[in-house]
């Protein structure tokens, strides 16, 4: 998937995790994604080190970051794989924390 860097200086093809639901996609031309990086040495609040990265179709050890954005559906070039249930639950928890959605 290609998306613009945070400083908007360029575009590079990068993996991303689609975090929006199919119902969302049905009524919109956009997809909500979380960025994925292979920089596993830098883990910040909201980030999750993917424990089963190979099973998920990723090419390298990776981190799903707390960096989320909305992109147009045509920007999604191809599907690499599917995040495992365990990793997806951890991503959900981390994103809930970042977005202030956790109860308590």
C-alpha positions, 0 to 999 in steps of 0.5 A: 500500500502506498501512502504519504509520509507524515511530513508529506515529502513522498510516497513509498509502498508500505504494509498497513493493517486495515482496521476499518470494518467491511460495513464501513467500506460498503458505504465509503470510498475510504479504508482506515489503516494502521501503519506497519513498520519493520523497525522493531527496536522502537516501540511506542505507546499504541504499538504492537510487535507482531508475534506471528508476523510470518503467519500474517503474511509479513516479510519481516518482523514487524510492528503495527503502530499507533499511527492511523489514517484514512486512505482511498480504497484504490490505494490498497494495492494487494493483500499480504495476509491476515493478522492472527487472532491473538495479534489482532486482539493486542492491536485492538487493545493498543488502539483503544488505549491510544484513542481513549476508548477503554472503560475505566 
